[in-house]
């Protein structure tokens, strides 16, 4: 798929901020709101009868409207990653109220329960400006195949509680991995992340690249910040910050460990080792841009950094005798430019590099030495062959455009009898399931009826939100259905393709088979429509090196410890009452607060403008236990900043809200 930044409606972020600041100044200097005390009115409150006070503490809309300030100073949540049998990376960011040259002391601790008691490991470190106030700790000495809970503390506040899981040694009966890629904030809501966060048994999420997109623009409620193509260190930091404020991405990081690899949009589209044809001179040197993106990635992602080679992200993660995950870099480490077409001299050149000799030697020796039954290769670009009516590939950016290295890998698998290799791939914004064989169009190499000749299998992961076939160019095919039909007719080793869906792949492994479940979200354009469906299931049976249809989704793994609380920093008096959300933010004519009372409480409500004047007030009102939606009309209010001050018995909590227009 030819990549392009979607053309979406734009709203200039800097102009919006300027307008908001002006409105705040006007409110303070001119007394926009009446200085007189507002008329007392009872709470406009609705009991949500279908909510169970003893059950989950959030619904979809409440979670989406949650205000990030409730997590301060840990506005970006917590994360873990790159789990080993005896260790894992923990991550957070401390956001000071104002920039300070002084480092901020941060404490961390780990426990086996969400109560964080007893503490099994703890330590301290500093958050400072040179690393954008992000902190990472590589915790060692842990037990294999074990869930741990962790938490940070700084500036007198505690973060939400995260949950992670270590890798495995020895026997493992079953393993569930998830694979995602291509999450464009502008193109829709991250429902795939929300769905994965609700699963309790995923051991690891593999993010296959394009964690964010580098362009500007977007619809009003999903505009990129900054609203321009990013190229400097401060730009990449700001883009990570925006994405990590998304509640779905924040929650999935909180509950599952990630292992990420970067792709081109994490730097600039069509990024290579030394250049990109999409890098314009106005952005300075490509080298500076690439290293700015790499530095920001190490700051903002729970990546384990190589102490010798900071460009190296290829690594492996063991899961006992059942699996080993190999994460590759087909993008930056040693990639030459890709051929323009089949007549380009570099196409089929023996020296043409995609991953390079060092990474190839590491991968081959790792595959040979692996004790895992299943070898999972996490990879950015399609490995299998995709052509039209001729043998030459359609897309030379993929492994098919680097024939010498792909043939070397295929030959190594064949010559060394390496079985049960499963490739999971991002980048392409499609769902595909295929057998991998050298030139599968030749009958002597591959039999499409039996799968004989296949050396491995590949599953292409749909995008989380990145523009798909039906949302972009159709390249003359007319429809996605006709394109899928033509793909299958010209490529008999590709057993299935679906070009429109957004979602993720759930990879369920046991001793008998590796099953890939393609889960698609019904509507990423609607923030409240989070329904997912398993659109098709494929499996590779032990020792066969080929795929076949499967018809039963794998059941959840039982006995998993509970997910951590959604928000442990929200207002939570001793009786367990919680303010779940306040919003939307920004609001226009009204806003509401979602309040969960686990016991009877006295509730009082006030709203103040930027000048400190109270513009709304409801006296104390006693409410029984339940889940309530409290509404505030604000159609006559001036755009600007407002503070909601909510009293629940003797406790108080405040939320910042913006009136946009």
Secondary structure by P-SEA (a helix, b strand, c coil): ccccccccccccaaaaaaaaaaaaaaaaaccccccccccccccccccccccccccccccaaaaaaccccccccccccccccccccccbbbbbbbbccccccbbbbbbbbcccccccccccccbbbbbccccccbbbbbcccccccbbbbbccccccccccbbbbbbbbcccccbbbbbbbcccccccccaaaaaaaaaccccccccccccccccccccccccccccccccccaaaaaaaaaaaaacaaaaaaaacbbbbbbbcccccccccccccccccccccccaaaaaaaaaaaaaacccccccccccccccccccccccbbbbbbbcccccccccccccccccccccccccccaaaaaaaaaaaaaccccbbbbbcccccccccccccccccccccccaaaaaaaaaaaaaaacccbbbbbbccccccccccccccccccccccccccccccbbbbbbccccccccccccccccccaaaaaaaaaaacccccccccbbbbbbbbbbcccbbbbbbbbbccccccccccccccbbbbbcccccbbbbbcccccccccccccccccccccccccccccccccccccccbbbbbbbbccbbbbbbbbbcccccccbbbcbbbbcbbbbbbbbbcccccbbbbbbbbbcccbbbbbbbbbcc
